[in-house]
Amino acid sequence: MTSTQSNSKGVAVITGSAQGIGRSIAIRLAVDGYDVVINDLESNKENLEEVKKEILADLPERRVLIVLGDVSVEEDVKGLIESAVKEFGNLNVFVANAGICKSKPLLETTSDDFESVLSVNVKGTFYSYKYAAQQMIAQGEGGRIIGASSLAGKKGHASLSAYCASKFAIRGLTQSAAIELGRNGITVNAYAPGTIQTPMLAGLAGSADYNDVYDEFKRLSSVGDLGTTQDVSSLVSYLVTPEARFITGQTITIDGGIHFD
Ligand SMILES: NC(=O)c1ccc[n+]([C@@H]2O[C@H](COP(=O)([O-])OP(=O)(O)OC[C@H]3O[C@@H](n4cnc5c(N)ncnc54)[C@H](O)[C@@H]3O)[C@@H](O)[C@H]2O)c1
C-alpha cells in the first residue's frame, strides 16, 4: 500500500474515532505507520482534537486530519472520503466504526428509536463500504474495509432489539461486499466485540451500578474479564496487514469466549 508520504504505510479513515474503540483504532493505526483521518460528530469535536494531539505528541511525523460528519448522511460520508483523498492523496483502509446503541424492551421501542439506530449503524456502514470501495477500486491497489458488528450481531439480547438487528445487518453487508470486492484486492471484515469498556458500555449500564454490571459480564466470559479497546484495535491492526489477505467476509468475535460461532 502506498500514499503520497513516503514513510507512511498508507491512509486510514476511522469513523466515530473521538472516543472508545474508534479512538484506540486511530491511535493504533497511526503507531503502525498510517496517516489517519479521524471523524466524529460535531458534538464530539473537542475529543477528536485531543486524539489528534495525542497522536502527534508521540508521532510527530504522522499526518492526522479531522473531518467532522455524520455517517448516516450520505453526503457526509462522500465528503469524508473526498477530504481524505484531497489532503493525503489516497485511501487504503476504511474502518466504519461509528455506531449507537439504545437499550429498550421491544414493546417500548418506538419507530424513531428503531430508525435512528438503523440509520447510523446500518446506513452509515453501507455508505462507508460503498464510497470507500468506489475510491479503492478507482485507485486499483486493493484495500482494507472493516465494519463494527457486535456480539449482539451474533445472538439476540433482551432490550437490544434495534441494536441487534443493526449489528446482524453488518454481517450481511460485510459478506456481500467481500464477495463483490475480493477480486479488486479489497478485503472486507468486521469485528464483533463482546463487552469492551467504553463510554457506550458505561451508557448501557444506565442507572445500575457499573461494577455489578461489569462483574456479570466478567462472569459470562471464559477468560473472566472485560475487553479493552486495545483488544479490538490490535485485531484491526492485523486485518489491515498484507498477511491478512486471505481473511475476508468474516465477522470476528472478540469477546473473551462468551459466544462460539
Ligand atoms: N463497547 C462495546 O462493548 C461494543 C461491543 C460491540 C460492538 N461495539 C461497536 O463498536 C463501535 C464503537 O463502540 P464504542 O463502544 O467505542 O462506542 P462509543 O459510544 O464509545 O463511541 C462511538 C463513537 O461514534 C460516534 N458516532 C455516533 N454516531 C455517529 C454518527 N452518526 N456519525 C459519526 N460518528 C458517530 C460517537 O460520537 C462516538 O464518538 C460501535 O459501532 C459499537 O456498536 C461496541
The ligand as a Gaussian input file, in Angstrom:
#p B3LYP/6-31G(d) Opt

LIG

0 1
 N      -18.195000      -1.151000      23.669000
 C      -18.653000      -2.347000      23.391000
 O      -18.737000      -3.191000      24.284000
 C      -19.061000      -2.701000      21.981000
 C      -19.466000      -4.025000      21.787000
 C      -19.841000      -4.403000      20.500000
 C      -19.821000      -3.511000      19.451000
 N      -19.427000      -2.225000      19.673000
 C      -19.456000      -1.346000      18.497000
 O      -18.175000      -0.752000      18.315000
 C      -18.332000       0.578000      17.798000
 C      -17.650000       1.564000      18.740000
 O      -18.255000       1.431000      20.021000
 P      -17.761000       2.200000      21.331000
 O      -18.046000       1.312000      22.463000
 O      -16.400000       2.744000      21.124000
 O      -18.853000       3.368000      21.346000
 P      -18.764000       4.886000      21.846000
 O      -20.164000       5.349000      22.017000
 O      -17.832000       4.994000      22.994000
 O      -18.096000       5.607000      20.569000
 C      -18.797000       5.691000      19.346000
 C      -18.393000       6.957000      18.631000
 O      -19.170000       7.067000      17.431000
 C      -19.605000       8.409000      17.306000
 N      -20.815000       8.487000      16.497000
 C      -22.084000       8.149000      16.868000
 N      -22.931000       8.396000      15.861000
 C      -22.195000       8.893000      14.835000
 C      -22.511000       9.342000      13.527000
 N      -23.771000       9.334000      13.090000
 N      -21.513000       9.794000      12.727000
 C      -20.233000       9.814000      13.182000
 N      -19.874000       9.400000      14.419000
 C      -20.841000       8.946000      15.234000
 C      -19.853000       8.874000      18.740000
 O      -19.888000      10.289000      18.838000
 C      -18.671000       8.228000      19.463000
 O      -17.539000       9.048000      19.476000
 C      -19.834000       0.822000      17.673000
 O      -20.244000       0.562000      16.347000
 C      -20.420000      -0.190000      18.637000
 O      -21.740000      -0.528000      18.293000
 C      -19.057000      -1.806000      20.913000

